[in-house]
Structure formats: C-alpha cells, structure tokens
Amino acid sequence: MFYDLHIKISLPRLVTISVALIMVFSAIPNQSLAYNCGDVNNDCCPSIGDAVYLINFVFKEGPQPIPLSSGDVNCDGRINVGDAVYMINFIFKSGDWPCCAATEVSVDFGECKIFRGADDATPDQECFQYQYDGEETLQITHINAGYNCCPDGIDAVITILNDSITIDESEYLEGEGCDCLCQYDFDYLIESVEPGTYTIVFTSPYVQPDEDPLSVILDLTANPTGEFCVARHYYPWEYPGEPSGEVIGHTGCKEFSSRTTQSVIADSLDCIEFSYDGQSVLSLKHINAGMNCCIFEAVADIDITDQIITITESEVFDSLGPCYCLCLFDIDMEINNLQPDTYTVIINELNLLGEDERLEFVIDLTLSPSSGSYCVKRFHYPWRPLPSATGQMTGFTDCKGEQVQMSTGADSITSDQGCVVIDYDGYATLTIDHINAGFNCCPDTIGADITFEGNIITITEWESTDLTGGCDCLCLYDLSFRIDDLTSGEYTIRIVEPYLSTGDDPLELTVDLRQNQSGQYCLTRTGYPWGL
C-alpha cells in the first residue's frame, strides 16, 4: 500500500536544517502548498508588506511568518535579512519570484497494523524511538500513530524553533475514508541538528484533549538513543479486550401469511445482514432462521478465533416444551470489541438438511461502508410452505362383532363409544383412526371424502351396497385415514357418519398439533349399532 506523504518543513531563525523521510522513493514537483510563495504575512499576495513583516520578525521579535517556512523566500535554509532583501528585489527590481521551502515525497509507511503493536510498544501506547549520530542527524520513528484505515495521504509539518522540534501530523481524505481507525509507524530523518537538549512534540488528529501529548525533553548528547511512550485510552489505541458476542433479541414466529410486513427478504432465502460501526461493534441480523414454533428464547454461542466468527444457534423452551412445527425468526446479535480486519463468518443453524448450503461468508471490516448482506436459498420447510394438504382413507377393518377394542393401543374403548385417535409426525403427516364407525354389515365398500376449509378438516364417510344390496344389519368398523402435507397448527376435525342416531353429538374435536402430537377423543353413542 502506497500513500503520498507531504512534508512541509518550517525553518527556524538562523538555523539550517533539512528534513527527509526514510524510505523515500522519489521526489515529485511541488503541487498543493499551504501558502502562496512569498506571502509571508498570509494576506494572499506577495508585497512590500511581506518584506517589512520579515524585517520585524528577524530584528524586532515580530510575529513569525505564516507558516514559518514561508519566511525562507530564497530557500537557503535560513530566515534572515537576506529574505527581506530578496523580497524587495522581487517587488521593485523584477527579481526572481520567491520560492517555497517545501518538499513533497511519495513514501511507503506500511500497512495498517490493526491493533498489533510494533517492537516493544503495546497497542494501547503511542511511542517514538529516536537515534542521534552525535553530530547532526536525528532519526525518529513514530510508533502506533492513529489514522484512518485508508487515508489518501498523511501530512507532517516539522518545525524546529530554538530548542523545540514539533512534528504536526494530519491526514487528508479525498472521499469519506473508511469507517475505522488504524495504527501506523512513521519514520523521519532530520539533519543539521546540533547536539543539545530539545523538546520533541508530536501532534496528531485522534489524540483526545484529556490525554497527555506525545512530548518529552531529550538531551541528545547524554542520551543519543531511546524510546518514549504515553498511554492511550481511546480508540484506536485502547485495547478493548477480547471480543464477545450475544443474541440481543429476536422476532416471534413469522407466519407465512404475514412475513411480507416484517421483512423484505423472501421466505425462501436464509440471510445474514451485517453492519460495523468502524470501531469495535459488529451488528448481525439472521433473517429467516428456522426454529421450533414455540421457542421461549433463541440463543447462540459466538466464538471468535483467528479471524473466524462461528455462531452456533440453539433453542430454549419453557415448561411446555417444543411444538410440533417449525417457523422462521429474525435473530439480532451483537459482537463487541471486534477490531477492523477481515473475518470469515460461519452460521451453524438448526433444521438444515444434508444437502443445504450453510451460511458462510467473508467480510472486510476495514472498508467503507462496512455493511451488507449474504443469502442462500432454501427449498424446504420451514423456508417454503408445505404443499396444500391432501387426505385419503388408507383402510378399514372387517365388521368387528364383539371385538370392539382397537388392537393398536387405544385406551379402553367400549362398544358404546365412537372415538377418534390421532398421531402427528411433527412435520407434515397426520394419521386419524375412527374407532367404532357404524356401517352396514356387508357393504360393497366403505369410503370417505376429505375436504379442507381453512383450519377445518371434514371427513365425510360413506358406504356402497349397490352390488349386493347390503345386509339387514349394522356393524362397527375401524377406519384409517392419512393427511399429508399438513402444516402444524390448530385444526378442527369433523367426522360425518351415515348412521349417527338422532340426539347423538357428531365426532368433532379441535387439536393444536403444535402442542399435541397424539391423542384420543371419544363420545358415548346411544343408538344401534353402538352398545350392543
């Protein structure tokens, strides 16, 4: 990664220096300077006033040029009477145009360190290391300098005035930059620095006002090498601890009929939406997570290891336990203390089939904007509704005569009862047994028509005696039915029987298949053929 680093050198009174950056690749022409050349008093244009301004500064302790480097109009590395003379020659004798004491270089100052400190500096410190050759060259490395994750360039204005060396850093962004901050290391080389004691001060844009500046007094003669650090307690220096995540909320079951008002994501899509605040908080929304209809709470174990975020979802139930159905939910999660980096996100979710693709994707949280979504298609329940329910009779017994109790486990059914026994597989299939159904003793066949209207299942039983004419008696039978593609829910089951006596109630029961997987419902019968 390469950046343009603009170094604007401010020169002191009667002190000769030159400043360069280590790792200089090439010098480029002056392009965008902070002042007009010769405009020493910063009033827009060079004039006799600038010559007077320089004389006052050099001889009368007047205000310094704005910026200080603008006073070196002859670019000899000094600000003195020669610069005032130079300005007078330019104005009155058509002398050379004032020059600008500034240099621009293109440098590589390294990648964003993303909370990984260099050398002995920890990420919650801002430091500089220095090395002085004992004569004139001072090398400085600014460690853990805080800047935008993707700046278009860094400016450093270096001012040496008397015994102070100030390095005023700033960044420039052609666009909005990235939604995050990072730490960098910068190298400086300052020449023509005489042995002595200096106050070295760094200023940078993201140091908070209530924190100590990176500033120290150094005796370069007694201590030609060393390091100085200050603690930082704000982003991007503060090391926030280990990242952790949790579920912060979820919707209720999103019934297929009403999902369009709750989410713009199609039912057949299983999605993750994410948004990063650019500092440390990643918000995730799992849209259309398939879970049991009657969860008390959706929870998740969130593990962050080596830039891999693994989210394993699970269900918590109340004392009633699970229902026998599935639903789609939206689950909101939040991960705190997550630093800008590239991560792989893996969602381990419930109710997938073996051939299903899991939610797994890569996000780069150093980019702007750090938000987006990732979806996969699901082709089965609960992401797609079951087909319309259908029903059929699967069989019936012979006339039972005296053997009126069902042999498959029905509880104590006597001949004066008509009963319905149900069993649901929790997914799509409901079996219904009608115990002690009354029909002709010798029908050609027994059948039933099964219809669905809303949540009402009507089974209309019938017989045929066209071929044999039937017998002059009635008998009790057991009839079996199967309903396929039935989504769990609350249903009313009605049995319409051909020989029900006047005054006997019809077999009709309401059952919630989300709560009751199996059961038995009976009514007492008073007429023939029951009770014989």
Secondary structure, 3 states (H helix, E strand, C coil): CCEEEEEEEECCECCCCEEECCCEEEEECCCCCCCCCCCCCCCCCCCHHHHHHHHHHHHCCCCCCCCHHHHCCCCCCCECHHHHHHHHHHHHCCCCCCCCCCEEEEECCCCCCCCCCCCCCCCCEEEEEEEECCCCCEEEEEEEEEEECCCCEEEEEEEEECCEEEEEEEEECCCCCCCCEEEEEEEEEEECCCCCEEEEEEECCCCCCCCCCEEEEEECCCCCEEEEEEECCCCCCCCCCCCEEEEEEECCCCCCCCHHHCCCCCCCEEEEEEEECCCCCEEEEEEEEEEECCCCEEEEEEEEECCEEEEEEEEECCCCCCCCCEEEEEEEEEEECCCCCEEEEEEECCCCCCCCCCEEEEEECCCCCCEEEEEEECCCCCCCCCCCCEEEEEEECCCCCCCCCCCCCCCCCCCCEEEEEEEECCCCCEEEEEEEEEEECCCCEEEEEEEEECCEEEEEEEEECCCCCCCCCEEEEEEEEEEECCCCCEEEEEEECCCCCCCCCCEEEEEECCCCCEEEEEEECCCCCCCC
